[in-house]
Amino acid sequence: MIIICYRWKIYFHFQEYPTGVILIPMGSRTAKPFQTTNLVVFAPENVPNASKDNKYIASGDALIVDPGCLSEFHGELKKIVTALPRRLVVFVTHHHPDHVDGLSVIQKCNPDAILLAHENTMRHISRDDWSLSYTSVFGDENICIGGQKLKVIFAPGHTDGHMALLHVNTHSLIVGDHCVGQGSALLDISGGGNMSEYFQTTYKFLELSPHILIPMHGRVNVWPKHMLCEYLKNRRSREANILKAIEGGAKTLFDIVAYVYSNVDRRAWIAASSNVRLHVDHLAQQHKLPKVITNMLPASNTQNIFDKSLVHIGENRTPHLAYGRIRPVTSGLFGFLFLVLGIYIHSMLCVSPCSLL
């Protein structure tokens, strides 16, 4: 069903909750089961001009969060940007393509727009087709949009530059990809994803006591405390199973994934392995790994755990673990399997690491 946004005289599917905060799902290079990224648009009506007070890092009459649509939706994004007030602030939660692919459209339609993002995010983003003026944010800064205050929240975990945004009036929290509308987010190990930081950010969100969570994939959540607690419960459960696998004799990443995700489609195992690596890293930081594993780790580096201790696929080795027998895996077969699955998953999921793991 097509819904009219009468105010801007454009036709879109959209959600408006809380009042004044509009979510327009737009086709993007995201990961299944999602096909869209929510473009968050906030442009309060009938308010005085935005404040230029120095206590605000940026101010404007309208805000857009994560313009990351596919090129075939650039026409729709152009209509939105053109309909909005010229004093526009663009906030990017993190660097994944499904959150920034539309920046070139912003550049063409409103070259004076102000871009806000963490410096780690800016390091990852290609700027070949846009040159917007940008300001780095680190957390705790304030933004003023149409006289209403939003607070920038540093929220690492999904990536090392991940940010969130709190709308103070309604206590609505725009969470980026820290939370998703279905399942839980996959952390991006190549983009600085960190399980310890993910836990810390989740606790930070709980302390903020938001009334509404606004994810960039799926619908808003009106039970934030329940959702965040379930996320913590899920992560702790995964971590307990990973530890159980290691204590049971798992010596490779494949062994652990095969045990922990035994009831999950194997096509998702490549994606799952990223979270598993970060969970093991988190266990090492907490000194929870068995001594036989811990003793093999460098004293000052837990980032290469799998290189140093868990990834050593032996020829024709058949693991006999406490939790049962795993099929023989040779290094050649292992490499071929992961290569095929990697190509398949890359083609299906594109680039953005967000899934049900």
Secondary structure, DSSP 8 states (H G I E B T S, - for coil): --EEETTTTEEE--EE-STTEEEEEEEBS--TT--EEEEEEE--SS-------TT-SEEESEEEE---B-GGGHHHHHHHHHHS-SSEEEE-S---HHHHTTHHHHHHH-TT-EEEE-HHHHHHS--SS---EEEE--SS-EEEETTEEEEEEE--SSSTT-EEEEETTTTEEEEETSS-SSS-----GGGT--HHHHHHHHHHHHHH--SEEEESSS--BS-HHHHHHHHHHHHHHHHHHHHHHHHTT--SHHHHHHHHTTTS-GGGHHHHHHHHHHHHHHHHHTT-S-HHHHTTS-TT--TTHIIIII----TTB--EETTEE---B-HHHHHHHHHHHHHHHHHHH-S------
